[in-house]
Amino acid sequence: MKLSELPRRTAATVECVEDALPNDAIARRLRELGFVAGERVELMAAGPFSAEPLLVQVGYTRFALRRSEAARVRVSTAAVGEAA
């Protein structure tokens, strides 16, 4: 599932960040911010207009992401209990 599809207040584990293009600067920046495999992530809230931006928590840090940016992050809700 994509991070942009995750229900609010549901914990998940990052599987990977998908590159839209070769040498994708946005995907690389998401990895630098902490969106790496095994990291716990949670969608906290969505903005009032067209549900953008998304407020996402990775570890103890919160980020505002565009829906298109969040769609690059693949997550799984199955292994959350093991990762925490």
TORBADO-368477 format. One line per 3 residues: number of its first residue (from 1); their letters; for each residue x, y, z of C-alpha. Coordinates in nm, 4 decimals. Example, Ala and Ser with C-alpha at 12.3 -4.5 7.8 and 13.67 -1.06 7.14 Angstrom:
1> AS> 1.2300/-0.4500/0.7800; 1.3670/-0.1060/0.7140
END
This chain:
1> MKL> 0.0000/0.0000/0.0000; 0.1113/0.3576/-0.0587; 0.1541/0.6001/0.2290
4> SEL> -0.0988/0.8306/0.0602; -0.3599/0.5490/0.0889; -0.2947/0.4755/0.4569
7> PRR> -0.5935/0.5513/0.6828; -0.5368/0.8298/0.9343; -0.3927/0.7316/1.2727
10> TAA> -0.2894/0.3873/1.1477; 0.0694/0.2849/1.2154; 0.2641/0.1203/0.9349
13> TVE> 0.6184/0.0205/0.8473; 0.8051/0.1638/0.5501; 0.8914/-0.1006/0.2905
16> CVE> 1.0664/0.1234/0.0367; 1.0626/0.4552/-0.1460; 0.9957/0.4132/-0.5175
19> DAL> 1.1873/0.6199/-0.7715; 0.9557/0.7790/-1.0314; 1.2554/0.8539/-1.2559
22> PND> 1.6170/0.7426/-1.2620; 1.8150/0.9441/-1.0037; 1.4894/1.0783/-0.8555
25> AIA> 1.5716/1.3773/-0.6320; 1.2412/1.3647/-0.4414; 1.2735/0.9931/-0.3617
28> RRL> 1.6335/1.0479/-0.2521; 1.5283/1.3357/-0.0248; 1.2508/1.1244/0.1312
31> REL> 1.5108/0.8589/0.2163; 1.7387/1.1261/0.3666; 1.4484/1.2471/0.5839
34> GFV> 1.4081/0.8989/0.7335; 1.1647/0.7156/0.5067; 1.3747/0.3978/0.5041
37> AGE> 1.2821/0.0297/0.5198; 1.1701/-0.0811/0.8650; 1.0920/0.2677/0.9981
40> RVE> 0.7552/0.3209/1.1698; 0.5323/0.5773/0.9978; 0.1856/0.7172/1.0670
43> LMA> -0.0452/0.9467/0.8722; -0.1545/1.2014/1.1329; -0.3826/1.4392/0.9389
46> AGP> -0.4706/1.5800/0.5984; -0.5217/1.9387/0.4911; -0.8658/2.0905/0.4351
49> FSA> -0.8407/2.1454/0.0583; -0.8234/1.8285/-0.1536; -0.6685/1.6564/0.1506
52> EPL> -0.3298/1.8219/0.0974; -0.0777/1.8456/0.2506; -0.0544/1.5246/0.4496
55> LVQ> 0.0935/1.5399/0.7990; 0.3126/1.2305/0.8364; 0.5096/1.1185/1.1410
58> VGY> 0.8305/0.9168/1.1018; 0.9765/0.8226/1.4369; 0.9351/1.1392/1.6471
61> TRF> 0.9493/1.3824/1.3536; 0.6532/1.5168/1.1571; 0.6581/1.6240/0.7930
64> ALR> 0.4067/1.7858/0.5604; 0.4085/1.5974/0.2295; 0.2213/1.6419/-0.0940
67> RSE> -0.0008/1.3480/-0.1793; 0.2190/1.2761/-0.4852; 0.5280/1.2576/-0.2604
70> AAR> 0.3561/1.0272/-0.0099; 0.2518/0.8005/-0.2985; 0.6191/0.7133/-0.3558
73> VRV> 0.6492/0.5551/-0.0096; 0.5380/0.1893/0.0080; 0.4200/0.0799/0.3528
76> STA> 0.2937/-0.2331/0.5230; 0.0637/-0.2537/0.8241; 0.1400/-0.6226/0.8891
79> AVG> 0.4780/-0.5918/1.0662; 0.4144/-0.2784/1.2753; 0.4092/-0.4617/1.6077
82> EAA> 0.7452/-0.6230/1.5356; 0.9115/-0.2986/1.4243; 0.8105/-0.0941/1.7280
END
